[in-house]
C-alpha cells in the first residue's frame, strides 16, 4: 500500500492510498472525491501526462510521491 499526494496548485492537496498495481485511471476515480468528475481530471508530473490504463508501478510511482492534478 502506497500513499500518493495529488496537488492541484489551487490550494488543494489530496492524499490517496492505493496499491502499486492500480492503474492511473483507478487513481483518478479516487481523486474525483474532490468534487470533479474523473474524466475531467488529468494527472501529470512535469510535462509527462500519465495515461489511464498504465499501472503506477510501470510509471515508477512510489510511496509519498507528489503528482500534479489538473482540471480539463
PANU-773588 format. One record per residue: residue number from 1; residue in three letters; chain; x, y, z of N, C-alpha, C in turn. Coordinates in steps of 0.2 Angstrom, whole numbers, m for minus. Last residue first. Layout:
REM PANU-773588
<rec resi="NUM" resn="ALA" chain="A" n_xx="X" n_yy="Y" n_zz="Z" ca_xx="X" ca_yy="Y" ca_zz="Z" c_xx="X" c_yy="Y" c_zz="Z"/>
...
This chain:
REM PANU-773588
<rec resi="72" resn="UNK" chain="A" n_xx="m47" n_yy="98" n_zz="m84" ca_xx="m48" ca_yy="99" ca_zz="m91" c_xx="m55" c_yy="103" c_zz="m92"/>
<rec resi="71" resn="UNK" chain="A" n_xx="m37" n_yy="101" n_zz="m70" ca_xx="m44" ca_yy="100" ca_zz="m72" c_xx="m44" c_yy="102" c_zz="m80"/>
<rec resi="70" resn="UNK" chain="A" n_xx="m23" n_yy="91" n_zz="m63" ca_xx="m26" ca_yy="97" ca_zz="m67" c_xx="m33" c_yy="95" c_zz="m69"/>
<rec resi="69" resn="UNK" chain="A" n_xx="m11" n_yy="88" n_zz="m51" ca_xx="m18" ca_yy="86" ca_zz="m53" c_xx="m21" c_yy="92" c_zz="m57"/>
<rec resi="68" resn="UNK" chain="A" n_xx="4" n_yy="81" n_zz="m50" ca_xx="0" ca_yy="86" ca_zz="m51" c_xx="m6" c_yy="85" c_zz="m54"/>
<rec resi="67" resn="UNK" chain="A" n_xx="11" n_yy="71" n_zz="m36" ca_xx="9" ca_yy="72" ca_zz="m43" c_xx="5" c_yy="78" c_zz="m44"/>
<rec resi="66" resn="UNK" chain="A" n_xx="24" n_yy="65" n_zz="m25" ca_xx="19" ca_yy="70" ca_zz="m27" c_xx="18" c_yy="71" c_zz="m34"/>
<rec resi="65" resn="UNK" chain="A" n_xx="26" n_yy="50" n_zz="m16" ca_xx="27" ca_yy="54" ca_zz="m22" c_xx="22" c_yy="59" c_zz="m23"/>
<rec resi="64" resn="UNK" chain="A" n_xx="23" n_yy="41" n_zz="m6" ca_xx="25" ca_yy="48" ca_zz="m4" c_xx="26" c_yy="53" c_zz="m10"/>
<rec resi="63" resn="UNK" chain="A" n_xx="29" n_yy="27" n_zz="m14" ca_xx="26" ca_yy="30" ca_zz="m8" c_xx="28" c_yy="37" c_zz="m7"/>
<rec resi="62" resn="UNK" chain="A" n_xx="31" n_yy="29" n_zz="m32" ca_xx="32" ca_yy="26" ca_zz="m26" c_xx="28" c_yy="30" c_zz="m20"/>
<rec resi="61" resn="UNK" chain="A" n_xx="30" n_yy="25" n_zz="m49" ca_xx="27" ca_yy="30" ca_zz="m44" c_xx="27" c_yy="26" c_zz="m37"/>
<rec resi="60" resn="UNK" chain="A" n_xx="34" n_yy="20" n_zz="m61" ca_xx="38" ca_yy="20" ca_zz="m55" c_xx="36" c_yy="26" c_zz="m50"/>
<rec resi="59" resn="UNK" chain="A" n_xx="25" n_yy="16" n_zz="m70" ca_xx="27" ca_yy="23" ca_zz="m71" c_xx="32" c_yy="25" c_zz="m65"/>
<rec resi="58" resn="UNK" chain="A" n_xx="22" n_yy="3" n_zz="m66" ca_xx="25" ca_yy="5" ca_zz="m73" c_xx="28" c_yy="12" c_zz="m73"/>
<rec resi="57" resn="UNK" chain="A" n_xx="15" n_yy="6" n_zz="m54" ca_xx="22" ca_yy="3" ca_zz="m54" c_xx="26" c_yy="4" c_zz="m61"/>
<rec resi="56" resn="UNK" chain="A" n_xx="3" n_yy="11" n_zz="m59" ca_xx="8" ca_yy="15" ca_zz="m55" c_xx="15" c_yy="12" c_zz="m55"/>
<rec resi="55" resn="UNK" chain="A" n_xx="m1" n_yy="5" n_zz="m76" ca_xx="m1" ca_yy="5" ca_zz="m68" c_xx="4" c_yy="10" c_zz="m65"/>
<rec resi="54" resn="UNK" chain="A" n_xx="m11" n_yy="13" n_zz="m88" ca_xx="m5" ca_yy="10" ca_zz="m86" c_xx="m4" c_yy="10" c_zz="m79"/>
<rec resi="53" resn="UNK" chain="A" n_xx="m23" n_yy="18" n_zz="m93" ca_xx="m23" ca_yy="11" ca_zz="m92" c_xx="m16" c_yy="8" c_zz="m90"/>
<rec resi="52" resn="UNK" chain="A" n_xx="m22" n_yy="33" n_zz="m93" ca_xx="m26" ca_yy="29" ca_zz="m88" c_xx="m25" c_yy="22" c_zz="m87"/>
<rec resi="51" resn="UNK" chain="A" n_xx="m6" n_yy="41" n_zz="m93" ca_xx="m11" ca_yy="38" ca_zz="m97" c_xx="m15" c_yy="33" c_zz="m92"/>
<rec resi="50" resn="UNK" chain="A" n_xx="1" n_yy="56" n_zz="m88" ca_xx="0" ca_yy="49" ca_zz="m87" c_xx="m6" c_yy="46" c_zz="m90"/>
<rec resi="49" resn="UNK" chain="A" n_xx="11" n_yy="67" n_zz="m96" ca_xx="4" ca_yy="66" ca_zz="m94" c_xx="3" c_yy="59" c_zz="m94"/>
<rec resi="48" resn="UNK" chain="A" n_xx="25" n_yy="76" n_zz="m92" ca_xx="23" ca_yy="69" ca_zz="m93" c_xx="16" c_yy="68" c_zz="m91"/>
<rec resi="47" resn="UNK" chain="A" n_xx="30" n_yy="88" n_zz="m87" ca_xx="27" ca_yy="88" ca_zz="m94" c_xx="25" c_yy="81" c_zz="m96"/>
<rec resi="46" resn="UNK" chain="A" n_xx="28" n_yy="86" n_zz="m71" ca_xx="31" ca_yy="90" ca_zz="m75" c_xx="28" c_yy="90" c_zz="m82"/>
<rec resi="45" resn="UNK" chain="A" n_xx="16" n_yy="74" n_zz="m71" ca_xx="22" ca_yy="76" ca_zz="m67" c_xx="27" c_yy="79" c_zz="m72"/>
<rec resi="44" resn="UNK" chain="A" n_xx="m2" n_yy="72" n_zz="m70" ca_xx="4" ca_yy="73" ca_zz="m73" c_xx="10" c_yy="75" c_zz="m68"/>
<rec resi="43" resn="UNK" chain="A" n_xx="m19" n_yy="69" n_zz="m73" ca_xx="m13" ca_yy="68" ca_zz="m68" c_xx="m7" c_yy="68" c_zz="m72"/>
<rec resi="42" resn="UNK" chain="A" n_xx="m34" n_yy="77" n_zz="m76" ca_xx="m28" ca_yy="75" ca_zz="m79" c_xx="m22" c_yy="75" c_zz="m74"/>
<rec resi="41" resn="UNK" chain="A" n_xx="m51" n_yy="75" n_zz="m75" ca_xx="m45" ca_yy="76" ca_zz="m71" c_xx="m39" c_yy="73" c_zz="m76"/>
<rec resi="40" resn="UNK" chain="A" n_xx="m63" n_yy="72" n_zz="m81" ca_xx="m61" ca_yy="79" ca_zz="m81" c_xx="m54" c_yy="81" c_zz="m78"/>
<rec resi="39" resn="UNK" chain="A" n_xx="m67" n_yy="60" n_zz="m78" ca_xx="m65" ca_yy="61" ca_zz="m85" c_xx="m62" c_yy="68" c_zz="m86"/>
<rec resi="38" resn="UNK" chain="A" n_xx="m71" n_yy="61" n_zz="m64" ca_xx="m64" ca_yy="58" ca_zz="m66" c_xx="m62" c_yy="59" c_zz="m73"/>
<rec resi="37" resn="UNK" chain="A" n_xx="m77" n_yy="77" n_zz="m59" ca_xx="m78" ca_yy="70" ca_zz="m62" c_xx="m71" c_yy="68" c_zz="m64"/>
<rec resi="36" resn="UNK" chain="A" n_xx="m74" n_yy="84" n_zz="m43" ca_xx="m73" ca_yy="85" ca_zz="m51" c_xx="m74" c_yy="78" c_zz="m53"/>
<rec resi="35" resn="UNK" chain="A" n_xx="m73" n_yy="82" n_zz="m30" ca_xx="m79" ca_yy="86" ca_zz="m32" c_xx="m79" c_yy="86" c_zz="m40"/>
<rec resi="34" resn="UNK" chain="A" n_xx="m64" n_yy="75" n_zz="m25" ca_xx="m63" ca_yy="82" ca_zz="m24" c_xx="m69" c_yy="86" c_zz="m26"/>
<rec resi="33" resn="UNK" chain="A" n_xx="m65" n_yy="62" n_zz="m28" ca_xx="m69" ca_yy="64" ca_zz="m22" c_xx="m68" c_yy="71" c_zz="m21"/>
<rec resi="32" resn="UNK" chain="A" n_xx="m57" n_yy="59" n_zz="m39" ca_xx="m63" ca_yy="63" ca_zz="m40" c_xx="m67" c_yy="64" c_zz="m34"/>
<rec resi="31" resn="UNK" chain="A" n_xx="m47" n_yy="51" n_zz="m34" ca_xx="m46" ca_yy="58" ca_zz="m34" c_xx="m52" c_yy="62" c_zz="m35"/>
<rec resi="30" resn="UNK" chain="A" n_xx="m52" n_yy="39" n_zz="m37" ca_xx="m52" ca_yy="41" ca_zz="m30" c_xx="m51" c_yy="48" c_zz="m29"/>
<rec resi="29" resn="UNK" chain="A" n_xx="m51" n_yy="40" n_zz="m51" ca_xx="m58" ca_yy="39" ca_zz="m48" c_xx="m58" c_yy="41" c_zz="m41"/>
<rec resi="28" resn="UNK" chain="A" n_xx="m37" n_yy="41" n_zz="m53" ca_xx="m42" ca_yy="47" ca_zz="m54" c_xx="m49" c_yy="46" c_zz="m52"/>
<rec resi="27" resn="UNK" chain="A" n_xx="m33" n_yy="28" n_zz="m49" ca_xx="m31" ca_yy="34" ca_zz="m45" c_xx="m35" c_yy="40" c_zz="m46"/>
<rec resi="26" resn="UNK" chain="A" n_xx="m38" n_yy="21" n_zz="m60" ca_xx="m41" ca_yy="20" ca_zz="m53" c_xx="m39" c_yy="26" c_zz="m48"/>
<rec resi="25" resn="UNK" chain="A" n_xx="m30" n_yy="27" n_zz="m70" ca_xx="m37" ca_yy="28" ca_zz="m70" c_xx="m41" c_yy="26" c_zz="m63"/>
<rec resi="24" resn="UNK" chain="A" n_xx="m18" n_yy="22" n_zz="m67" ca_xx="m19" ca_yy="29" ca_zz="m66" c_xx="m26" c_yy="30" c_zz="m66"/>
<rec resi="23" resn="UNK" chain="A" n_xx="m21" n_yy="6" n_zz="m58" ca_xx="m19" ca_yy="10" ca_zz="m64" c_xx="m20" c_yy="17" c_zz="m62"/>
<rec resi="22" resn="UNK" chain="A" n_xx="m12" n_yy="m3" n_zz="m45" ca_xx="m18" ca_yy="0" ca_zz="m48" c_xx="m16" c_yy="5" c_zz="m54"/>
<rec resi="21" resn="UNK" chain="A" n_xx="0" n_yy="m8" n_zz="m40" ca_xx="m3" ca_yy="m12" ca_zz="m46" c_xx="m9" c_yy="m9" c_zz="m49"/>
<rec resi="20" resn="UNK" chain="A" n_xx="2" n_yy="m2" n_zz="m28" ca_xx="6" ca_yy="0" ca_zz="m34" c_xx="4" c_yy="m4" c_zz="m40"/>
<rec resi="19" resn="UNK" chain="A" n_xx="m13" n_yy="4" n_zz="m21" ca_xx="m8" ca_yy="m1" ca_zz="m22" c_xx="m4" c_yy="1" c_zz="m28"/>
<rec resi="18" resn="UNK" chain="A" n_xx="m16" n_yy="19" n_zz="m11" ca_xx="m18" ca_yy="14" ca_zz="m17" c_xx="m12" c_yy="9" c_zz="m17"/>
<rec resi="17" resn="UNK" chain="A" n_xx="m22" n_yy="34" n_zz="m4" ca_xx="m19" ca_yy="27" ca_zz="m3" c_xx="m21" c_yy="22" c_zz="m8"/>
<rec resi="16" resn="UNK" chain="A" n_xx="m20" n_yy="50" n_zz="m7" ca_xx="m23" ca_yy="44" ca_zz="m9" c_xx="m19" c_yy="38" c_zz="m8"/>
<rec resi="15" resn="UNK" chain="A" n_xx="m22" n_yy="67" n_zz="m2" ca_xx="m18" ca_yy="61" ca_zz="m1" c_xx="m22" c_yy="55" c_zz="m3"/>
<rec resi="14" resn="UNK" chain="A" n_xx="m23" n_yy="82" n_zz="m10" ca_xx="m27" ca_yy="76" ca_zz="m9" c_xx="m22" c_yy="70" c_zz="m8"/>
<rec resi="13" resn="UNK" chain="A" n_xx="m23" n_yy="99" n_zz="m8" ca_xx="m19" ca_yy="93" ca_zz="m9" c_xx="m23" c_yy="87" c_zz="m7"/>
<rec resi="12" resn="UNK" chain="A" n_xx="m27" n_yy="115" n_zz="m15" ca_xx="m30" ca_yy="108" ca_zz="m13" c_xx="m25" c_yy="103" c_zz="m14"/>
<rec resi="11" resn="UNK" chain="A" n_xx="m22" n_yy="126" n_zz="m20" ca_xx="m23" ca_yy="126" ca_zz="m13" c_xx="m26" c_yy="119" c_zz="m11"/>
<rec resi="10" resn="UNK" chain="A" n_xx="m20" n_yy="124" n_zz="m33" ca_xx="m25" ca_yy="129" ca_zz="m32" c_xx="m27" c_yy="129" c_zz="m24"/>
<rec resi="9" resn="UNK" chain="A" n_xx="m13" n_yy="113" n_zz="m36" ca_xx="m10" ca_yy="120" ca_zz="m37" c_xx="m15" c_yy="126" c_zz="m36"/>
<rec resi="8" resn="UNK" chain="A" n_xx="m17" n_yy="101" n_zz="m34" ca_xx="m20" ca_yy="104" ca_zz="m39" c_xx="m17" c_yy="111" c_zz="m41"/>
<rec resi="7" resn="UNK" chain="A" n_xx="m8" n_yy="87" n_zz="m30" ca_xx="m8" ca_yy="94" ca_zz="m28" c_xx="m11" c_yy="97" c_zz="m35"/>
<rec resi="6" resn="UNK" chain="A" n_xx="m8" n_yy="71" n_zz="m22" ca_xx="m10" ca_yy="75" ca_zz="m28" c_xx="m11" c_yy="82" c_zz="m26"/>
<rec resi="5" resn="UNK" chain="A" n_xx="2" n_yy="59" n_zz="m16" ca_xx="0" ca_yy="66" ca_zz="m14" c_xx="m2" c_yy="69" c_zz="m21"/>
<rec resi="4" resn="UNK" chain="A" n_xx="0" n_yy="42" n_zz="m12" ca_xx="2" ca_yy="47" ca_zz="m17" c_xx="m1" c_yy="54" c_zz="m15"/>
<rec resi="3" resn="UNK" chain="A" n_xx="5" n_yy="29" n_zz="m3" ca_xx="1" ca_yy="35" ca_zz="m2" c_xx="4" c_yy="40" c_zz="m7"/>
<rec resi="2" resn="UNK" chain="A" n_xx="3" n_yy="11" n_zz="m5" ca_xx="7" ca_yy="17" ca_zz="m5" c_xx="2" c_yy="23" c_zz="m4"/>
<rec resi="1" resn="UNK" chain="A" n_xx="4" n_yy="m6" n_zz="0" ca_xx="0" ca_yy="0" ca_zz="0" c_xx="5" c_yy="6" c_zz="0"/>
